[in-house]
Amino acid sequence: MRYETSIDDETRELEFNFERHQVAVDEREYTYSFEQQNGRYLLRVGTKLYKIDNVELDHHTVEFTLDGQWCRVVVRDEQDLLLDRLGFKTAAEIGKGQLNAPMPGKILELLAAEGDEVELGDPVAILEAMKMENELKAPVNGIVTSVAVNAGDSVEKNALILEIEASG
């Protein structure tokens, strides 16, 4: 089964053989095992063991901590990739112009204001979380219609940061 993963701006294709517990990444094959133990997931790739906690799923996005480091991965399967190639969007993807906090933190800076025109992927806010600065990006092309937070505000996970009226 083929998947495409995106972490930050890096995209990789993965090909899984679930029966053999093998995955091919960048034309290299790895043997893996994946199990749940006491509420924690353990991923072993070759001789390396990774501890995965705090797993949250939201459609194509998986958020988790990997050995204590916060990760956010967008995962698309073969069907999603085919729909993309054919130019189709799911109902959930059409007009989705809300930007919500991916994790609890503090808004350090707003890079877009009400009335600004933004493009998909443009940085629109900086969120400090777990002592790291995270650049939050516009989820669609459009015009910022409302900003729900101010610089210095503390936000909870999924709190609305801003709304964009989709265009194009």
C-alpha positions as CSV (number, residue, x, y, z in Angstrom):
1,M,0.0,0.0,0.0
2,R,1.4,3.4,-1.0
3,Y,1.3,6.5,1.2
4,E,2.6,10.1,0.9
5,T,3.7,11.8,4.1
6,S,4.5,15.5,4.6
7,I,6.4,16.8,7.6
8,D,7.0,20.6,7.4
9,D,7.8,21.1,3.7
10,E,9.3,17.6,3.1
11,T,7.2,15.0,1.3
12,R,8.1,11.4,1.1
13,E,6.5,8.3,-0.5
14,L,6.2,5.2,1.6
15,E,5.3,1.7,0.2
16,F,4.2,-0.8,2.9
17,N,4.1,-4.5,2.7
18,F,2.1,-5.2,5.8
19,E,2.3,-9.0,5.6
20,R,6.1,-8.9,5.6
21,H,6.4,-5.9,8.0
22,Q,8.5,-4.0,5.5
23,V,8.4,-0.4,4.3
24,A,10.2,1.2,1.4
25,V,11.3,4.8,1.8
26,D,13.3,6.6,-0.9
27,E,14.0,3.2,-2.6
28,R,15.4,1.7,0.7
29,E,13.6,-1.1,2.4
30,Y,13.3,-1.4,6.2
31,T,11.8,-4.1,8.4
32,Y,9.6,-2.7,11.2
33,S,7.4,-3.8,14.1
34,F,4.6,-1.7,15.6
35,E,2.9,-2.5,18.9
36,Q,0.9,-0.9,21.7
37,Q,2.2,-1.4,25.2
38,N,0.8,0.3,28.4
39,G,-0.9,3.1,26.4
40,R,2.3,3.8,24.4
41,Y,3.1,2.8,20.9
42,L,6.5,1.3,20.1
43,L,7.9,1.4,16.6
44,R,11.1,-0.6,15.9
45,V,12.8,0.0,12.6
46,G,15.8,-2.3,12.3
47,T,17.5,-2.0,15.7
48,K,16.2,1.5,16.5
49,L,13.2,1.7,18.9
50,Y,10.9,4.8,18.9
51,K,8.4,5.6,21.6
52,I,5.2,7.3,20.4
53,D,2.8,9.0,22.7
54,N,-0.1,11.6,22.7
55,V,-1.4,10.4,19.3
56,E,-4.3,12.5,17.8
57,L,-5.9,11.9,14.4
58,D,-7.7,14.6,12.4
59,H,-8.6,13.4,8.9
60,H,-5.2,13.4,7.1
61,T,-3.2,14.8,10.0
62,V,-1.6,12.8,12.7
63,E,0.0,14.6,15.7
64,F,2.1,12.8,18.3
65,T,5.3,12.9,20.3
66,L,8.1,10.8,19.1
67,D,10.7,10.1,21.8
68,G,9.4,13.3,23.5
69,Q,9.6,15.5,20.4
70,W,6.2,16.9,19.0
71,C,5.5,15.8,15.4
72,R,2.8,16.7,12.9
73,V,2.5,14.6,9.8
74,V,0.0,14.8,6.9
75,V,-0.7,11.3,5.5
76,R,-2.4,10.6,2.2
77,D,-3.2,7.1,0.9
78,E,-3.5,5.8,-2.7
79,Q,-7.1,7.0,-3.0
80,D,-6.4,10.5,-1.7
81,L,-3.4,10.7,-4.2
82,L,-5.6,9.6,-7.1
83,L,-8.3,12.1,-6.2
84,D,-5.7,14.8,-6.1
85,R,-4.3,13.8,-9.6
86,L,-7.9,13.9,-11.0
87,G,-8.5,17.3,-9.4
88,F,-11.2,16.3,-7.0
89,K,-11.6,17.6,-3.5
90,T,-13.6,16.1,-0.7
91,A,-16.4,18.1,0.9
92,A,-14.3,18.6,4.0
93,E,-11.5,20.2,1.9
94,I,-13.6,22.6,-0.1
95,G,-13.8,26.1,1.5
96,K,-12.0,25.0,4.7
97,G,-10.7,28.4,5.8
98,Q,-10.4,28.2,9.5
99,L,-7.0,28.1,11.1
100,N,-7.1,26.5,14.5
101,A,-4.2,26.0,17.0
102,P,-2.6,22.6,16.4
103,M,-1.5,22.5,20.1
104,P,-1.8,24.6,23.2
105,G,0.6,27.6,23.3
106,K,1.1,31.3,23.1
107,I,0.6,33.5,20.1
108,L,3.9,35.3,19.6
109,E,3.1,37.2,16.4
110,L,0.3,37.6,13.9
111,L,1.6,37.8,10.4
112,A,-1.8,38.5,8.7
113,A,-4.6,40.9,9.6
114,E,-8.2,41.2,8.7
115,G,-8.6,42.1,5.0
116,D,-5.2,40.7,4.0
117,E,-5.0,38.4,1.0
118,V,-3.2,35.2,1.7
119,E,-2.2,32.2,-0.4
120,L,-2.2,28.5,0.7
121,G,0.9,27.9,2.8
122,D,1.6,31.6,3.6
123,P,2.8,32.0,7.2
124,V,0.0,33.8,9.1
125,A,1.0,33.4,12.8
126,I,3.7,32.3,15.1
127,L,2.7,30.0,18.0
128,E,5.1,29.2,20.8
129,A,4.5,25.7,22.2
130,M,6.8,23.4,24.2
131,K,9.6,26.1,24.0
132,M,9.5,26.0,20.2
133,E,8.2,28.6,17.7
134,N,5.8,27.1,15.2
135,E,4.9,28.9,12.0
136,L,1.2,28.5,11.3
137,K,0.3,28.6,7.6
138,A,-2.9,29.6,5.7
139,P,-5.0,26.5,4.9
140,V,-6.5,28.1,1.7
141,N,-6.1,31.0,-0.7
142,G,-8.3,33.9,0.2
143,I,-9.0,37.0,2.3
144,V,-8.6,37.0,6.1
145,T,-12.1,37.8,7.3
146,S,-11.5,37.7,11.1
147,V,-8.7,37.3,13.5
148,A,-9.8,35.7,16.8
149,V,-6.6,36.2,18.9
150,N,-4.0,38.9,19.7
151,A,-0.2,38.6,20.0
152,G,0.5,37.4,23.6
153,D,-2.7,35.4,23.9
154,S,-2.6,31.9,25.3
155,V,-4.6,29.4,23.3
156,E,-5.8,25.9,23.8
157,K,-5.5,23.1,21.2
158,N,-8.1,23.7,18.4
159,A,-8.8,27.3,19.4
160,L,-9.7,29.5,16.4
161,I,-6.9,31.7,15.4
162,L,-8.3,33.2,12.2
163,E,-10.7,32.7,9.4
164,I,-10.1,33.0,5.6
165,E,-12.8,33.3,3.0
166,A,-11.6,30.9,0.3
167,S,-11.1,32.2,-3.2
168,G,-10.2,30.6,-6.5
